[in-house]
Amino acid sequence: MSSWAKLPLAHRLSRYVNSWERNRPRLIRRRILDFPPIPCQPHATMLAVLCEGDKFTDGLWCAWSWMRFLHRHVRLHLFVDGAIPAEHRDAFTRLFPGAELSSMPEFLAAQPAPSPSFQTFLDGYRYARKLSLILHLQQTSPVLYTDSDVIAFRRPDALIAAIETNIAGAYIADPGSRTDQTCVDPWIRGQAAKLSLPCVTDLNSGLLWMPRGSIDPGLVERLLMGWHAGVYYHFAEQTILAVLFGAGGAQPLPEKDYVLSGQGMHFWEQDLPCDGFTVRHYVGLVRHRMYSHAYPFLLRQLKDLRPE
């Protein structure tokens, strides 16, 4: 019997509801196009936001939620995993004058050729481009990286302190992964053990702070030596970063303020209140709550949440 068939009927129904809620058209997603612009100035530190090609407005919501607090500390660069239509460029320029917008495939194509094992990884693993992007960006500047489903609700003081001190890396933690480790790639972890490298099993790669040059690309090549598509695993990219951040002494961000939680996954559950923390990563199981709760919360608070 499949794992799906073993789920209680209510949980199977919940997955159908979640999928529909996550993917159905929502007019609120375009409301970001009418938000007040946030002018962006040059800074040493980059805020890098990555969104999928068909979720461009998610990237705008995410970037706006962060830049209203960080525009004095970072420069914005939004990366889109796909082509960028002219209308999207126009909307981005109006909302974030002075910021940068790039197609991730085009950006990576302009970078130096990957090392042999990493090229195999790029060819055989769908999330390898995100890792490649992060590795390239942190070689030239300090980087605050975020997926487009990570929303900031309050001033992120812990990250501002990290940016100002520029000492060690930081990441959003997944407390559940410390015990069940279902988000850890066993092959990568085995490679790390052979190299006597630690693996911070609670790392979630949706929100990362990296001082410039804090990740050694050569270490990535050693980790991936012998990798092939037959050992594909969904969390390979995240586990590689867990090893790299562990080797660099990175620390988790305060869990009560930088939240990764499955609360609200089921339609019968009450969602976490958006005013109860600083940041939340709306991972796949609760992505629909980002559209139904987080965006309306930002919209209602727009008057009070203008850039500081």
TORDREN-951584 format. One record per residue (C-alpha): x, y, z; residue in three letters; residue number from 0. Coordinates in nm, 4 decimals, decimal comma. Example, Ala and Ser with C-alpha at 12.3 -4.5 7.8 and 13.67 -1.06 7.14 Angstrom:
// residues 2
{node {1,2300 -0,4500 0,7800} "ala" 0};
{node {1,3670 -0,1060 0,7140} "ser" 1};
***
This chain:
// residues 308
{node {0,0000 0,0000 0,0000} "met" 0};
{node {0,1358 0,3428 -0,0933} "ser" 1};
{node {0,2125 0,6065 0,1705} "ser" 2};
{node {-0,0649 0,8189 0,0157} "trp" 3};
{node {-0,3230 0,5436 0,0670} "ala" 4};
{node {-0,2170 0,5060 0,4301} "lys" 5};
{node {-0,3036 0,8674 0,5099} "leu" 6};
{node {-0,6303 0,9300 0,6955} "pro" 7};
{node {-0,9108 1,0451 0,4680} "leu" 8};
{node {-0,9146 1,3917 0,6284} "ala" 9};
{node {-0,5431 1,4391 0,5558} "his" 10};
{node {-0,5835 1,3306 0,1940} "arg" 11};
{node {-0,8700 1,5763 0,1566} "leu" 12};
{node {-0,6523 1,8438 0,3173} "ser" 13};
{node {-0,3829 1,7926 0,0537} "arg" 14};
{node {-0,6359 1,8411 -0,2246} "tyr" 15};
{node {-0,7666 2,1575 -0,0577} "val" 16};
{node {-0,4133 2,2895 -0,0033} "asn" 17};
{node {-0,3200 2,2297 -0,3660} "ser" 18};
{node {-0,6303 2,4100 -0,4871} "trp" 19};
{node {-0,5758 2,7003 -0,2463} "glu" 20};
{node {-0,2090 2,7250 -0,3432} "arg" 21};
{node {-0,2640 2,7262 -0,7193} "asn" 22};
{node {-0,5988 2,8937 -0,7787} "arg" 23};
{node {-0,5998 3,2471 -0,9230} "pro" 24};
{node {-0,5961 3,5198 -0,6582} "arg" 25};
{node {-0,6456 3,8855 -0,7403} "leu" 26};
{node {-0,4517 3,9875 -0,4304} "ile" 27};
{node {-0,1288 3,8604 -0,5846} "arg" 28};
{node {-0,1394 4,1526 -0,8315} "arg" 29};
{node {-0,2127 4,4116 -0,5638} "arg" 30};
{node {0,1622 4,4416 -0,5048} "ile" 31};
{node {0,1846 4,6246 -0,8389} "leu" 32};
{node {0,0031 4,9195 -0,6777} "asp" 33};
{node {0,2228 4,9398 -0,3674} "phe" 34};
{node {0,4323 5,2554 -0,3095} "pro" 35};
{node {0,7810 5,2281 -0,4609} "pro" 36};
{node {1,0941 5,1788 -0,2528} "ile" 37};
{node {1,3977 5,3511 -0,4107} "pro" 38};
{node {1,7080 5,1321 -0,3896} "cys" 39};
{node {2,0593 5,2655 -0,3326} "gln" 40};
{node {2,4007 5,1002 -0,3799} "pro" 41};
{node {2,5180 4,9077 -0,0731} "his" 42};
{node {2,7931 4,6544 -0,0091} "ala" 43};
{node {2,5415 4,3886 0,0942} "thr" 44};
{node {2,2999 4,2323 -0,1542} "met" 45};
{node {1,9463 4,1160 -0,0819} "leu" 46};
{node {1,9016 3,8362 -0,3359} "ala" 47};
{node {1,5452 3,7161 -0,3904} "val" 48};
{node {1,4769 3,4137 -0,6121} "leu" 49};
{node {1,1359 3,3394 -0,7610} "cys" 50};
{node {1,0029 3,0982 -1,0207} "glu" 51};
{node {0,9149 3,2340 -1,3618} "gly" 52};
{node {0,5402 3,1967 -1,3089} "asp" 53};
{node {0,5531 3,3472 -0,9587} "lys" 54};
{node {0,6968 3,6874 -1,0388} "phe" 55};
{node {0,4468 3,8700 -0,8166} "thr" 56};
{node {0,5495 3,6433 -0,5268} "asp" 57};
{node {0,9028 3,7746 -0,5751} "gly" 58};
{node {0,7730 4,1330 -0,5606} "leu" 59};
{node {0,5727 4,0706 -0,2416} "trp" 60};
{node {0,8750 3,9102 -0,0782} "cys" 61};
{node {1,1169 4,1837 -0,1868} "ala" 62};
{node {0,8825 4,4631 -0,0743} "trp" 63};
{node {0,8274 4,2990 0,2651} "ser" 64};
{node {1,2047 4,3002 0,3218} "trp" 65};
{node {1,3099 4,6245 0,1551} "met" 66};
{node {1,0752 4,8419 0,3608} "arg" 67};
{node {1,2995 4,7552 0,6569} "phe" 68};
{node {1,6365 4,6998 0,4872} "leu" 69};
{node {1,6613 4,9637 0,2128} "his" 70};
{node {1,9281 5,1467 0,4160} "arg" 71};
{node {2,1357 4,8303 0,4538} "his" 72};
{node {2,1143 4,6327 0,1285} "val" 73};
{node {2,0801 4,6618 -0,2459} "arg" 74};
{node {1,8079 4,4523 -0,4054} "leu" 75};
{node {1,8627 4,1986 -0,6814} "his" 76};
{node {1,5624 3,9879 -0,7850} "leu" 77};
{node {1,6412 3,6714 -0,9805} "phe" 78};
{node {1,3751 3,4980 -1,1870} "val" 79};
{node {1,4130 3,1316 -1,2806} "asp" 80};
{node {1,3111 3,1848 -1,6412} "gly" 81};
{node {1,2639 3,4561 -1,9014} "ala" 82};
{node {1,1487 3,8040 -1,7948} "ile" 83};
{node {0,8803 3,9718 -2,0086} "pro" 84};
{node {0,9030 4,3459 -2,0699} "ala" 85};
{node {0,5914 4,4118 -1,8599} "glu" 86};
{node {0,7558 4,2453 -1,5612} "his" 87};
{node {1,0674 4,4574 -1,6027} "arg" 88};
{node {0,8534 4,7706 -1,6161} "asp" 89};
{node {0,6634 4,6708 -1,3019} "ala" 90};
{node {0,9855 4,5923 -1,1159} "phe" 91};
{node {1,1491 4,9210 -1,2137} "thr" 92};
{node {0,8466 5,1179 -1,0968} "arg" 93};
{node {0,8278 4,9362 -0,7633} "leu" 94};
{node {1,2034 4,9262 -0,6930} "phe" 95};
{node {1,3771 5,2088 -0,8810} "pro" 96};
{node {1,7527 5,1540 -0,8795} "gly" 97};
{node {1,7331 4,7790 -0,8061} "ala" 98};
{node {1,8505 4,4960 -1,0328} "glu" 99};
{node {1,6410 4,2288 -1,2042} "leu" 100};
{node {1,7977 3,9253 -1,3732} "ser" 101};
{node {1,7025 3,5971 -1,5324} "ser" 102};
{node {1,8841 3,3336 -1,3261} "met" 103};
{node {1,9620 3,1077 -1,6279} "pro" 104};
{node {2,1096 3,4049 -1,8150} "glu" 105};
{node {2,3085 3,5158 -1,5096} "phe" 106};
{node {2,4548 3,1690 -1,4547} "leu" 107};
{node {2,5382 3,1287 -1,8242} "ala" 108};
{node {2,7609 3,4358 -1,7969} "ala" 109};
{node {2,9611 3,2950 -1,5030} "gln" 110};
{node {3,2816 3,0868 -1,5274} "pro" 111};
{node {3,2336 2,7201 -1,6166} "ala" 112};
{node {3,1522 2,4962 -1,3159} "pro" 113};
{node {3,3951 2,2363 -1,1869} "ser" 114};
{node {3,3417 1,8812 -1,3255} "pro" 115};
{node {3,1414 1,7280 -1,0394} "ser" 116};
{node {2,9323 2,0406 -0,9988} "phe" 117};
{node {2,8535 2,0360 -1,3711} "gln" 118};
{node {2,7229 1,6807 -1,3325} "thr" 119};
{node {2,5132 1,8026 -1,0410} "phe" 120};
{node {2,3762 2,0912 -1,2489} "leu" 121};
{node {2,2873 1,8568 -1,5315} "asp" 122};
{node {2,1091 1,6039 -1,3112} "gly" 123};
{node {1,9453 1,7926 -1,0253} "tyr" 124};
{node {1,6627 2,0438 -1,0632} "arg" 125};
{node {1,7554 2,2605 -0,7620} "tyr" 126};
{node {2,1264 2,2804 -0,8359} "ala" 127};
{node {2,0927 2,6207 -1,0050} "arg" 128};
{node {1,9847 2,7798 -0,6783} "lys" 129};
{node {2,3017 2,6497 -0,5134} "leu" 130};
{node {2,5104 2,7718 -0,8072} "ser" 131};
{node {2,3548 3,1182 -0,7795} "leu" 132};
{node {2,4299 3,1400 -0,4065} "ile" 133};
{node {2,7900 3,0268 -0,4556} "leu" 134};
{node {2,8547 3,2876 -0,7248} "his" 135};
{node {2,6902 3,5755 -0,5383} "leu" 136};
{node {2,8737 3,5274 -0,2091} "gln" 137};
{node {3,2112 3,5342 -0,3840} "gln" 138};
{node {3,1706 3,9034 -0,4690} "thr" 139};
{node {2,9654 4,0527 -0,1832} "ser" 140};
{node {2,7926 3,9760 0,1445} "pro" 141};
{node {2,4518 3,8276 0,0640} "val" 142};
{node {2,1191 3,7987 0,2374} "leu" 143};
{node {1,9428 3,5345 0,0302} "tyr" 144};
{node {1,5710 3,4568 0,0456} "thr" 145};
{node {1,3258 3,2402 -0,1411} "asp" 146};
{node {1,0164 3,4256 -0,2589} "ser" 147};
{node {0,7959 3,2547 0,0016} "asp" 148};
{node {0,9798 3,4072 0,2983} "val" 149};
{node {0,7930 3,7136 0,4250} "ile" 150};
{node {0,9165 3,9770 0,6718} "ala" 151};
{node {0,6504 4,1265 0,8994} "phe" 152};
{node {0,8681 4,3294 1,1376} "arg" 153};
{node {1,2108 4,4905 1,1408} "arg" 154};
{node {1,4576 4,1945 1,1314} "pro" 155};
{node {1,6957 4,3175 1,4007} "asp" 156};
{node {1,8962 3,9955 1,4226} "ala" 157};
{node {1,9760 4,0085 1,0513} "leu" 158};
{node {2,0516 4,3806 1,0593} "ile" 159};
{node {2,3020 4,3100 1,3369} "ala" 160};
{node {2,4568 4,0320 1,1260} "ala" 161};
{node {2,4835 4,2643 0,8260} "ile" 162};
{node {2,6444 4,5386 1,0323} "glu" 163};
{node {2,8993 4,3089 1,2005} "thr" 164};
{node {2,9563 4,0875 0,8908} "asn" 165};
{node {3,1209 3,8172 1,1030} "ile" 166};
{node {2,9439 3,4822 1,0684} "ala" 167};
{node {2,6707 3,3236 0,8609} "gly" 168};
{node {2,3140 3,2698 0,9790} "ala" 169};
{node {2,0117 3,0742 0,8621} "tyr" 170};
{node {1,6466 3,0093 0,9370} "ile" 171};
{node {1,6097 2,6870 1,1321} "ala" 172};
{node {1,3708 2,3956 1,0882} "asp" 173};
{node {1,3395 2,2610 1,4446} "pro" 174};
{node {1,1660 1,9416 1,3320} "gly" 175};
{node {1,4590 1,8417 1,1127} "ser" 176};
{node {1,6891 1,8110 1,4137} "arg" 177};
{node {1,5102 1,4937 1,5186} "thr" 178};
{node {1,3490 1,3303 1,2145} "asp" 179};
{node {1,6097 1,4562 0,9608} "gln" 180};
{node {1,3688 1,3913 0,6748} "thr" 181};
{node {1,5062 1,7056 0,5059} "cys" 182};
{node {1,8661 1,5767 0,5047} "val" 183};
{node {2,0135 1,4051 0,1994} "asp" 184};
{node {2,1800 1,0851 0,3265} "pro" 185};
{node {2,4284 1,0672 0,0365} "trp" 186};
{node {2,5580 1,4219 0,0915} "ile" 187};
{node {2,5723 1,3684 0,4658} "arg" 188};
{node {2,7723 1,0522 0,4079} "gly" 189};
{node {3,0179 1,2436 0,1917} "gln" 190};
{node {3,0492 1,5083 0,4639} "ala" 191};
{node {3,1253 1,2400 0,7212} "ala" 192};
{node {3,4050 1,1033 0,5012} "lys" 193};
{node {3,5523 1,4542 0,4923} "leu" 194};
{node {3,5038 1,4987 0,8693} "ser" 195};
{node {3,2711 1,7927 0,8080} "leu" 196};
{node {2,9753 1,8849 1,0320} "pro" 197};
{node {2,6195 1,9068 0,9013} "cys" 198};
{node {2,3735 2,1456 1,0675} "val" 199};
{node {2,0652 1,9321 1,0223} "thr" 200};
{node {1,8231 2,2097 1,1186} "asp" 201};
{node {1,9265 2,4405 0,8320} "leu" 202};
{node {1,6534 2,5492 0,5941} "asn" 203};
{node {1,7860 2,7094 0,2767} "ser" 204};
{node {1,4963 2,9531 0,2335} "gly" 205};
{node {1,6705 3,2320 0,4264} "leu" 206};
{node {2,0480 3,2592 0,4486} "leu" 207};
{node {2,2960 3,5272 0,5552} "trp" 208};
{node {2,6485 3,4918 0,4117} "met" 209};
{node {2,9496 3,7193 0,4605} "pro" 210};
{node {3,1541 3,7607 0,1443} "arg" 211};
{node {3,3668 3,4559 0,0640} "gly" 212};
{node {3,2308 3,2516 0,3546} "ser" 213};
{node {3,1657 2,9458 0,1331} "ile" 214};
{node {3,4513 2,7603 -0,0347} "asp" 215};
{node {3,3464 2,6402 -0,3846} "pro" 216};
{node {3,6302 2,3858 -0,3720} "gly" 217};
{node {3,4613 2,2195 -0,0771} "leu" 218};
{node {3,1449 2,1812 -0,2846} "val" 219};
{node {3,3415 1,9972 -0,5516} "glu" 220};
{node {3,4818 1,7583 -0,2905} "arg" 221};
{node {3,1340 1,6952 -0,1487} "leu" 222};
{node {2,9954 1,6151 -0,4941} "leu" 223};
{node {3,2786 1,3860 -0,6042} "met" 224};
{node {3,1103 1,0743 -0,7389} "gly" 225};
{node {2,7592 1,2191 -0,7425} "trp" 226};
{node {2,5329 1,1006 -1,0250} "his" 227};
{node {2,1644 1,1323 -1,1100} "ala" 228};
{node {2,0977 0,7878 -0,9626} "gly" 229};
{node {2,1464 0,9288 -0,6114} "val" 230};
{node {1,9019 1,2165 -0,6739} "tyr" 231};
{node {1,7327 1,3336 -0,3573} "tyr" 232};
{node {1,4994 1,6264 -0,3055} "his" 233};
{node {1,7088 1,7958 -0,0338} "phe" 234};
{node {2,0576 1,7620 -0,1844} "ala" 235};
{node {2,1023 2,1376 -0,2377} "glu" 236};
{node {1,9887 2,2171 0,1169} "gln" 237};
{node {2,2115 1,9500 0,2704} "thr" 238};
{node {2,5167 2,0784 0,0831} "ile" 239};
{node {2,4477 2,4225 0,2291} "leu" 240};
{node {2,3997 2,2623 0,5723} "ala" 241};
{node {2,7507 2,1213 0,5465} "val" 242};
{node {2,9010 2,4453 0,4137} "leu" 243};
{node {2,7339 2,6564 0,6804} "phe" 244};
{node {2,8338 2,4080 0,9488} "gly" 245};
{node {3,1951 2,4243 0,8342} "ala" 246};
{node {3,1789 2,8042 0,8551} "gly" 247};
{node {3,0352 2,8140 1,2062} "gly" 248};
{node {2,7022 2,9667 1,1037} "ala" 249};
{node {2,4283 3,0007 1,3649} "gln" 250};
{node {2,0484 2,9673 1,3459} "pro" 251};
{node {1,8377 3,2799 1,3689} "leu" 252};
{node {1,6134 3,3112 1,6786} "pro" 253};
{node {1,3384 3,0541 1,6242} "glu" 254};
{node {1,0619 3,2486 1,7977} "lys" 255};
{node {1,1088 3,5379 1,5530} "asp" 256};
{node {1,2248 3,3588 1,2348} "tyr" 257};
{node {0,9654 3,0884 1,1975} "val" 258};
{node {0,9340 2,7724 0,9936} "leu" 259};
{node {0,6194 2,5898 1,1001} "ser" 260};
{node {0,3594 2,3580 0,9546} "gly" 261};
{node {0,0883 2,5125 1,1709} "gln" 262};
{node {-0,2096 2,5914 0,9487} "gly" 263};
{node {-0,1333 2,3154 0,7012} "met" 264};
{node {-0,4785 2,1617 0,7374} "his" 265};
{node {-0,7922 2,3599 0,6577} "phe" 266};
{node {-0,9358 2,2833 1,0025} "trp" 267};
{node {-0,6317 2,4322 1,1814} "glu" 268};
{node {-0,5895 2,7906 1,2954} "gln" 269};
{node {-0,2953 2,9580 1,1253} "asp" 270};
{node {-0,0165 3,1353 1,3130} "leu" 271};
{node {-0,0840 3,5106 1,3546} "pro" 272};
{node {0,1338 3,7227 1,1257} "cys" 273};
{node {0,1940 3,9780 1,4011} "asp" 274};
{node {0,3391 3,7101 1,6308} "gly" 275};
{node {0,6879 3,6913 1,4741} "phe" 276};
{node {0,9355 3,8743 1,2518} "thr" 277};
{node {0,9697 3,6397 0,9542} "val" 278};
{node {0,8003 3,3242 0,8322} "arg" 279};
{node {0,9008 3,0814 0,5624} "his" 280};
{node {0,5793 2,9606 0,4006} "tyr" 281};
{node {0,7068 2,6217 0,2880} "val" 282};
{node {0,4968 2,4141 0,0495} "gly" 283};
{node {0,2617 2,2633 0,3060} "leu" 284};
{node {0,1522 2,6111 0,4231} "val" 285};
{node {0,2135 2,8111 0,1034} "arg" 286};
{node {-0,1590 2,8734 0,0672} "his" 287};
{node {-0,1516 3,0581 0,4002} "arg" 288};
{node {0,0902 3,3096 0,2495} "met" 289};
{node {-0,1764 3,4053 -0,0035} "tyr" 290};
{node {-0,4756 3,3858 0,2309} "ser" 291};
{node {-0,3196 3,5416 0,5438} "his" 292};
{node {0,0229 3,7000 0,4910} "ala" 293};
{node {-0,0608 3,9094 0,1837} "tyr" 294};
{node {-0,3898 4,0416 0,3287} "pro" 295};
{node {-0,2041 4,1221 0,6522} "phe" 296};
{node {0,0532 4,3309 0,4638} "leu" 297};
{node {-0,2202 4,4953 0,2638} "leu" 298};
{node {-0,4172 4,5919 0,5758} "arg" 299};
{node {-0,1047 4,7289 0,7390} "gln" 300};
{node {0,0215 4,9102 0,4297} "leu" 301};
{node {-0,0212 5,2577 0,5781} "lys" 302};
{node {0,1867 5,1675 0,8828} "asp" 303};
{node {0,4382 4,9553 0,6926} "leu" 304};
{node {0,5772 5,2188 0,4594} "arg" 305};
{node {0,9571 5,2137 0,4332} "pro" 306};
{node {1,1359 5,3223 0,7489} "glu" 307};
***
